[in-house]
Amino acid sequence: MSKTSLAVSIGSLKLENPILVASGTFGYAKDAAGLNSELGPFPLARLGGILPKTITKLPRPGNLPPRTCETTAGLLNAIGLDNDGLEEFIAKKMPYLRSIGTKIIVSIAGRTAEEYAEMAAVLTDVEGVDALELNISCPNVAHGTDFGKNPAECERLVAGVRKATTLPFFTKLTPNVGDITVCAKAAEQGGTDAVSLINTVLGMAIDWKKCAPRLGNGMGGLSGPAIKPIALRMVYQTAQAVKCPIVGIGGIETIDDVMEFLVAGATAVEIGTANFYQPTCTQKILAALPDAVAYFGVNDVREVIGRMLK
């Protein structure tokens, strides 16, 4: 069999492979440079793409500590979108990010639909920005999920961004709804190039001896292996409801996890929490991906996408 093609497309965004690292779990990538595993050095350029930590128009201090708490098979976080703001990101973070040699997909969050559009317009002209991800689903900031829960507002926000930028973009949706396909359809109608599923699941940890929550914010977003069945279910349901590509997120750590999301309908995946406890897992996944695709007797990963639905 000829060499396996791992390339996928999301709108006008061409990815060398479908393996991305999720926003908020890879910092601004510089700290991950020079990682080594039993497979040797891991050039970050091999990744299909990198999503840096979500940025906002103005700097944000984030939530009060403690901001993270380990749980059974997962991690609760309430970081609160701590970041230095759009201008600082462009001036201080983008020079390194654009030097890596892979696609840079910038995650943005705003207080209003107009602010999302404004940020998108600014980033359109920034060298090295290949795409955007609209974070309309953060459970750890006030009103952070409003746009991801109201389909009319979701469509309005996405449509505004579509008018403001020529960049391809993903819309990241919250699982903290009754039916995620409703807002997925709204985002598609608004003109998104893809929907990213899922953001964290709202949860809580309690110190019963103190009768107090373990997170400074009270509640936080649950990520990691514990949410994978939820994410898979939502990707599978959404793949039957929309025509736009889906980026699968939630508890992905191994090649088996990746393949489950792909056959369920995801075009690409984002590895998140696993980066904290197994930072070279993406290297192992990429090494195993060609053989996993070949299992189906094909040499193009695109022939695996949505196979379960066919």
C-alpha atoms as one frame of an Amber mdcrd trajectory, in Angstrom:
protein
   0.000   0.000   0.000   1.248   3.481  -0.818   2.140   6.013   1.869  -0.799
   6.992   4.036  -2.144  10.525   3.577  -3.014  12.165   6.895  -3.983  15.581
   5.500  -7.439  17.013   6.230  -9.165  20.291   5.410 -11.471  22.516   7.442
 -12.750  25.254   5.200  -9.690  26.811   3.609  -7.464  25.543   6.431  -5.227
  22.701   5.263  -3.817  20.526   8.050  -0.943  18.089   7.500  -2.652  15.747
   9.945  -5.726  15.841  12.206  -3.846  15.986  15.524  -4.125  19.350  17.279
  -3.398  20.428  20.847  -6.235  22.120  22.712  -6.246  25.691  23.937  -5.385
  26.119  27.584  -3.407  22.880  27.816  -0.292  23.753  25.809   0.361  27.293
  26.995   1.866  29.311  24.158   3.874  26.248  23.000   7.325  27.517  23.952
   7.437  25.513  27.178   6.772  22.334  25.193   9.665  22.842  22.785  12.416
  20.255  23.144  10.234  17.514  24.598  11.661  14.012  24.317  10.154  10.558
  24.675  11.213   7.009  23.956  10.543   7.902  20.316  13.161  10.654  20.472
  12.841  14.438  20.070   9.411  15.706  19.099   9.425  18.706  16.742   6.277
  20.737  17.372   6.079  21.278  13.609   4.828  17.694  13.285   1.547  18.599
  14.954  -1.368  19.334  12.670  -1.864  22.567  14.570  -1.497  24.362  17.885
  -4.213  26.264  19.717  -2.562  28.642  22.191  -4.231  29.651  25.435  -7.447
  31.632  24.888  -6.961  35.376  24.655  -9.350  38.231  25.358  -9.312  41.810
  24.065  -8.065  43.190  27.379  -5.907  41.462  30.012  -7.707  39.245  32.529
  -6.370  38.276  35.977  -8.387  35.057  36.115 -10.169  33.528  39.081  -9.090
  33.262  42.691  -6.989  30.198  43.579  -7.122  27.284  43.966  -7.757  27.038
  40.221  -7.357  23.312  39.598  -8.373  20.134  41.368  -7.717  16.535  40.346
 -10.724  14.223  40.345 -11.306  10.584  39.504 -10.229  10.209  35.849 -10.249
  13.934  35.287  -9.300  17.476  36.162 -11.454  20.354  37.359 -10.229  23.806
  36.406 -11.456  27.319  37.008  -8.625  29.353  35.512 -10.937  32.122  34.364
  -9.229  32.935  31.051  -6.167  34.451  32.719  -4.206  36.146  29.903  -2.324
  39.326  28.965  -4.745  40.504  26.288  -4.799  40.735  22.509  -2.089  43.364
  21.982   0.406  41.578  24.220  -0.340  38.267  22.527   0.355  39.692  19.087
   3.526  41.457  20.196   5.041  38.868  22.546   3.588  35.437  21.703   3.031
  35.397  17.954   6.696  35.843  16.932   7.556  32.465  18.450   4.320  30.752
  17.459   4.702  31.625  13.777   8.261  30.253  13.826   7.176  26.731  14.795
   6.220  25.570  11.317   2.697  24.293  11.925  -0.765  25.845  11.790  -1.578
  28.323  14.542  -5.261  28.479  15.447  -5.882  31.346  17.856  -8.573  30.879
  20.492 -10.478  34.050  21.328 -13.156  34.993  23.860 -15.150  38.197  24.114
 -17.752  39.844  26.314 -20.022  40.686  23.384 -20.619  39.434  19.859 -19.151
  42.673  18.589 -15.959  42.124  20.574 -15.467  38.694  18.988 -15.817  40.267
  15.554 -13.434  43.073  16.464 -10.760  40.647  17.663 -11.228  38.468  14.582
 -10.748  41.473  12.316  -7.504  42.448  14.059  -6.097  38.907  13.944  -6.910
  38.556  10.244  -3.936  40.744   9.396  -1.479  39.193  11.875   1.276  37.174
  10.232   1.237  33.537  11.231  -2.406  33.311  12.311  -3.904  30.524  10.199
  -7.339  30.198  11.790  -9.412  31.086  14.847 -11.419  29.197  17.425 -14.305
  31.096  19.013 -14.478  30.106  22.668 -18.152  30.694  23.408 -18.294  27.929
  25.988 -16.025  28.660  28.974 -17.913  27.747  32.188 -15.417  29.555  34.424
 -16.206  33.199  33.638 -19.381  35.219  34.071 -21.673  34.719  31.069 -18.948
  32.582  29.427 -21.431  30.101  28.005 -24.284  32.471  27.116 -23.577  32.472
  23.379 -23.118  28.695  23.374 -26.497  28.054  24.969 -28.692  30.430  22.983
 -28.902  29.369  19.322 -30.076  32.768  18.071 -27.219  34.564  19.825 -24.777
  31.883  18.686 -25.780  32.368  15.055 -25.603  36.165  15.385 -22.119  36.048
  16.891 -20.801  33.605  14.295 -22.312  35.602  11.441 -20.630  38.740  12.754
 -17.252  37.031  12.872 -17.806  35.638   9.395 -18.255  39.181   8.073 -15.233
  40.442   9.989 -12.595  37.956   8.837 -11.439  35.915   5.872  -9.755  33.440
   8.208 -11.305  30.007   8.676 -12.652  29.500  12.193 -14.046  26.879  14.542
 -16.853  27.552  17.029 -16.264  25.773  20.337 -19.527  24.687  21.958 -20.493
  23.861  25.518 -21.764  20.424  26.554 -23.764  22.061  29.371 -26.960  22.111
  27.302 -29.856  19.777  26.663 -29.146  19.238  22.946 -25.795  20.363  21.571
 -26.931  19.903  17.970 -29.217  22.944  18.245 -26.334  25.376  18.681 -24.174
  23.375  16.271 -26.792  23.991  13.587 -26.964  27.662  14.547 -23.187  28.022
  14.260 -23.262  26.311  10.866 -26.037  28.626   9.712 -23.975  31.596  10.863
 -21.075  30.536   8.661 -18.602  28.712  10.910 -16.090  26.471   9.149 -16.297
  23.847  11.913 -17.694  23.204  15.364 -15.394  22.085  18.183 -16.947  19.581
  20.593 -16.697  19.714  23.535 -15.564  22.247  26.091 -15.459  21.215  29.740
 -18.415  19.852  31.710 -19.464  21.953  34.683 -18.556  20.190  37.916 -17.558
  20.640  41.522 -15.273  19.215  44.200 -15.908  19.666  47.926 -13.702  19.452
  51.000 -16.267  17.992  53.385 -14.130  18.637  56.467 -14.094  22.366  55.699
 -17.604  22.345  54.223 -16.176  24.316  51.318 -15.519  23.906  47.606 -11.983
  22.915  46.594 -11.896  25.554  43.833 -11.715  29.249  44.546 -14.448  29.802
  41.973 -16.724  27.232  43.618 -17.374  25.304  40.434 -15.181  24.540  37.449
 -14.879  22.696  34.155 -14.247  18.947  34.188 -11.912  17.598  31.500  -9.912
  14.440  30.900 -10.869  10.762  30.402 -14.007  11.129  32.534 -15.755  13.213
  29.853 -14.740  11.186  26.808 -18.020   9.191  26.566 -19.971  12.461  26.676
 -17.787  14.042  23.998 -18.018  10.991  21.748 -21.781  10.921  22.034 -22.060
  14.591  21.166 -19.706  14.304  18.186 -21.683  11.329  16.887 -25.008  13.149
  17.285 -23.734  16.364  15.757 -22.179  14.574  12.779 -25.699  13.494  11.849
 -27.104  17.004  12.268 -24.625  19.283  10.447 -22.584  19.201   7.252 -19.654
  21.296   8.474 -16.567  19.539   9.870 -16.332  18.661  13.561 -13.250  18.937
  15.759 -13.496  16.370  18.551 -12.258  17.201  22.057 -12.562  15.402  25.379
 -10.440  12.787  27.130  -8.272  11.958  24.115  -4.963  10.346  25.051  -4.280
   7.343  22.798  -4.537   6.313  19.155  -7.680   4.338  20.017  -9.288   7.486
  21.402  -8.429   9.377  18.214  -9.836   6.680  15.958 -13.069   6.525  17.933
 -13.616  10.243  17.364 -12.728  10.007  13.679 -15.088   7.130  12.895 -17.804
   8.924  14.911 -17.551  11.889  12.540 -14.716  14.173  13.661 -12.430  15.545
  10.944  -9.733  16.471  13.479  -9.178  16.168  17.201  -7.669  18.285  19.948
  -5.645  16.677  22.727  -6.127  18.589  25.966  -5.708  17.420  29.551  -3.414
  14.557  28.525  -0.771  17.180  27.715  -0.393  17.789  31.455   0.390  14.215
  32.480   1.702  12.739  29.211   3.043  15.682  27.207   4.458  13.520  24.409
   1.259  11.536  23.809   0.663  13.411  20.546   3.993  12.083  19.256   2.903
   8.513  19.988  -0.477   9.116  18.392   1.093  10.476  15.204   3.451   7.511
  15.004   0.538   5.081  15.295  -1.945   6.894  13.050  -0.865   5.505   9.634
  -1.242   1.886  10.781  -4.585   2.647  12.389  -5.866   4.134   9.130  -4.488
   1.145   7.190  -6.575  -1.176   9.369  -9.528  -0.296   7.127  -7.565  -1.119
   3.982  -7.303   2.533   2.935  -4.384   4.944   2.655  -6.169   8.252   3.308
  -7.397   9.332   6.738 -10.347  11.091   5.105 -11.792   7.677   4.262 -11.974
   6.913   7.977 -13.862  10.077   8.982 -17.513   9.296   9.785 -17.082   5.637
   8.851 -19.405   4.612  11.660 -22.166   6.714  10.106 -21.804   5.082   6.697
